[in-house]
Amino acid sequence: MTNSEISLSVDVLVIGWGKGGKTLAAALAGTGQKVAMIEQFESMHGGTCINIGCVPTKTLVHDAQERREDDDAASCWARAVQRRDTLIGTLRDVNHHMLADLDTVTLVDGRARFVGERTVEVSGGEDRLTVTAPTVVVNTGAVPSRPDLPGIDDAIASGRVHDSTSLQHADPFPRRLAVVGAGPIGLEFASMFAGFGAEVTVLNRRPRLLPAEDEDVAAEVQSVLEGDGITVLHEADLRGVEDGAEEALLRLGVAGRSRELAVEAVLLATGRRPATDDLGLEAAGIDVDERGAIVVDEHLRTSAHGVFALGDVHGGAQQTYLSLDDHRIVLSQLTGDGSRSTSDRVAVPTTTFLTPPLAAVGLTESEAREQGRDVLVATQKVAAIKAMPRPKTLGDPRGLVKIVVDAGTDEIVGARLFHVDAQEVINLIALAMRAGTTATQLRDGIWTHPSSTEALNETLGKLAPVE
């Protein structure tokens, strides 16, 4: 008995239920267009951010911050994971109905693969489904990269070695954790698990943390991490894993010397790559770069007519709010005047959710120097800022504030905030940069009290020329 063949023709086909794709699908359905949304995994309805990325991890970060020193680590972890799962289940259901309740949207669970121009076959069901559309949007996101090392496959199979998804359900709670990689994901998980009470070692392959940041900022971050009991090994790389019944023995190279480290769990935070494997992109005439990212122009058009790519799958910074802005660009192409593009993006902020958070926007002091800019710089340790009581009221006055200002225009060209509420204050500075609001206006601004924003009143009053 053969399975039946079904063909579906729609106005817009979206592959992957990420932030940009789901928002675009809803917007186009609202105009009466017929939309098909294909997602490989039911557990990913809503996309990476709400299911395995931003929201669940920050839920765990929050609960780690709430843990008291004498609380049992394993019990706190179990409660946090349960709260995480309850919240994500609710959000996934909301996101599912965001599209399922629309009359012109067809939801398809399965694996999509291009078999021709703007035509895909969907596997995973009992029937053979072919979907065609004049407009196709690829929104498949990114997946964790994994090094090929001796013993690592066995350690992954045993549950000893994790990626950033599986570690969120580590069982039992790892009391000794090695984090391979010191990027945002690695440092966030290191800070989180240290908060839950784990003994954490970070393997950083570079000579210092955060090489893209100024040395004083990186040094402050390292000081805080070490103050939380985290060990950071620089110029360190993982060479192999020997898995055992109770622990794994890691074979390392640290500053050119061999070393061993015994841990209960390992996080591979070695980056994420675009999820383009086995999509059949060549059948659709869609070009990719050397990393497998779909090549797009400033309007997110691919090399194939009528095909766009949104979010992490086209490379670049992996931020859910950039994926959201991607949907605006494509919506402008499909229903507007087509004027929006990636070149419109100015002063895009980022936050690494350490405890406290590290937020950034614009140039570092070093980058400003390299560009030959005439700038003023203000730097203050949070504990020393008299007009910033909020971190002290919360019991965490660690970190620093560093702001770089153009000496000629008085406009802010960059900022690094490492303190309580930094993820919020950085948005104000980013808006000021976009709007041309001056450093003097921010310095003399009237802000609520007590708040972390008040640091601007004092810190911007200490601007000094770069020597």
C-alpha positions, 0 to 999 in steps of 0.5 A: 500500500502506497502513501497518498500524494498531496499538493498544497499551493499557497501565497506564502510558504514559511519554513521554520517557526522563529520570531521573524517567520511567525510574525511575518506569517501572522501579518500576511495572513491578516491581509488575507493571503494564504500562508503555510507554516512548516516546522520540523518539531512540534516542541519548537512551535514559537521558535528558538527564543521561547522554547530553548533560547532567550526565555527559558535560559533567562528564567533559569538565570533569575532563579539562580539569582534567587537562590540563597547560599544555604539552599540545596543546589539540586533542589533549587535546580529541580524547582527552577527547571519545573518552573521553566517548563511550565512557563515555556509550555504556556508560551508555546501554546500561545504561539501555536494559537497565534497562527493556528487560530487564523483561517488563512494559515495552514500549519504543517509538522514535518521536515521541508526540503526544496525539490525545485524553485519555490517548491518543497517536499515535507517528510515525517508524515504518512503522506507525501506532501508537496507545497508550492508558493510564489513567495518562500521564507526560510527561517530555520535558525541555527544549531549548536556547533560541535567539535570533533574530538576523541571520546566526545560522541560516547560522552554525548550519548551518555548524557555527560556532554551537553549543548545549550539545549540539553543542559537546561534539563541536566539530571542530576544537577552537575556539581562540577561543570566545564564550559567549553567556550567563553562567548555569550552562551558559555559565560551566561551558563557559567554564571547561572550554574555557579549561582545554583551552586556548581563548581564551574570551570570555563575553557577560554581559547583566547588569552583573555576574556571578551577580546572584542571589549576594552581590557578594563571591561573584560577585567571587571567581568573576569573579576566578578566571575571569579568572585562567584567562584568560577575558574577561567582558564585562558588559552585553553582547548579541549583535546578529548573526553574520557567518559566514566560512570561518575565523571568525565576526564577532560584532556586539555591544553592550557597555555601550551601545556597538557592538563586533566580536569574531572567534571560531572558535566560538560557544556559545549558552547562553541558557537552556533551555525546556520541550520541549512543542512539537507534543506535542498537549497541547491535545488532552489538555486539558493546560494550559501557562504562558506559557513552554510549561511544563506546569502542575502542582500540588504532586503533579505532576498536570496539568490533565488527569485521570490525567496527570502531568508530571516533570522540566524539562518542568514548569518550575522548577529544571532538576536531574536530582535534582529529576526523581528526586524527582519520580518519588517524588512520583508513585509516592506518588500511584500506589502509596503514600499520596499524601503526598509533594509538592514542598512537602517539598523543603527546602535543595536544593543546587546546584553549578555545575561551574567549576574549582573548583566553586561550590556553594550552598544556602539563603539568601544574606547579602543575602536574609537581610538583606532578610528582616530576619533576625538572622544571623551570617556567616562568610566566608574565602578558601580560601587563608587557611583553615589547617584546610583543606589538601586544596585546597592538596594538589591545587594549587588553593587558590582560592575562598571559603567563606561561611556564614550562620547564624541568630543565635537558633537557631544553625542554618545558613540558607545557604551558598556554597562555592567550592572543591575538593570543594564539590559534596560538602561542600554536601550535608553542609550541606544535610543539616544544614539539613534535620535542624536540626543547629547551626552549633556542632555542625558547627564542632566536628565530627570530619572526615577529614583532609585534607579540604575538610570541615575548613573548617567547623571553622575558618570556623564559628569566625569567625561575626560579626554582620551590620553 
